[in-house]
Amino acid sequence: MGLLGKAIAINNAHRDDTAAASGALKGLITDYHRKNPLFHGIIFSGISPDIDAMLDGHGAVCSSLPGGRCFTLLPGGLDRELFAHLLSHSSGLAILSQFSANMVSPAFEALGI
């Protein structure tokens, strides 16, 4: 296989990995929305194992995003601003964006998927 063929194969593999990750993330959000018709999302600038421990027992989930970011889903009954502040302060991660939604499409838009 020539150099161009290798580059095309690498690009296709990356595209397949991105599509699979996108599909998994859409599935996570869709399943979460079924259980929590109103939900919040927060995107952080990095990944911290402490976030999972901090969210334990609150009905929230956390997922890694490409580029070393972290995405957190919270039930709508929780105070998004308070949780975003507490998680950011405790983990040392900056908040990139946050939203509240009662449908999955705003979450997909926020994540660019």
WOTA-V700166 format. One record per backbone hydrogen bond with DSSP energy under -1.0 kcal/mol. NH is the residue of the N-H (numbers start at 1). CO is the residue of the C=O. E is the energy in kcal/mol with one decimal. If there is no record, write none. Layout:
# WOTA-V700166
NH_CO_E + NH_CO_E
This chain:
# WOTA-V700166
6_2_-2.2 + 7_3_-2.2 + 8_4_-2.3 + 9_5_-2.2 + 10_6_-2.6 + 11_7_-2.4 + 12_8_-2.5 + 13_9_-2.3 + 14_10_-2.4 + 15_11_-2.4 + 16_12_-2.3 + 17_13_-2.3 + 18_14_-2.5 + 19_15_-2.4 + 20_16_-2.3 + 21_17_-2.4 + 22_18_-2.5 + 23_19_-2.4 + 24_20_-2.4 + 25_21_-2.3 + 26_22_-2.5 + 27_23_-2.2 + 28_24_-2.2 + 29_25_-2.4 + 30_26_-2.6 + 31_27_-2.6 + 32_28_-2.3 + 33_29_-2.5 + 34_30_-1.7 + 35_31_-1.3 + 36_32_-2.1 + 39_101_-2.7 + 40_74_-2.7 + 41_99_-2.7 + 42_72_-2.3 + 43_97_-3.1 + 44_70_-3.1 + 45_94_-2.4 + 51_48_-1.3 + 53_49_-1.0 + 54_50_-2.3 + 55_51_-1.9 + 58_55_-2.4 + 61_73_-1.9 + 63_71_-2.7 + 65_69_-2.9 + 69_65_-1.0 + 70_44_-1.5 + 71_63_-3.2 + 72_42_-2.8 + 73_61_-2.7 + 74_40_-2.6 + 76_38_-2.3 + 78_75_-1.7 + 83_79_-2.6 + 84_80_-2.9 + 85_81_-2.3 + 86_82_-2.8 + 87_83_-3.0 + 88_84_-2.4 + 89_85_-2.7 + 90_86_-2.7 + 91_87_-2.4 + 92_88_-1.8 + 96_43_-3.1 + 97_43_-1.4 + 99_41_-2.3 + 101_39_-3.0 + 108_104_-2.2 + 109_105_-2.5 + 110_106_-2.3 + 111_107_-1.7 + 113_108_-2.6
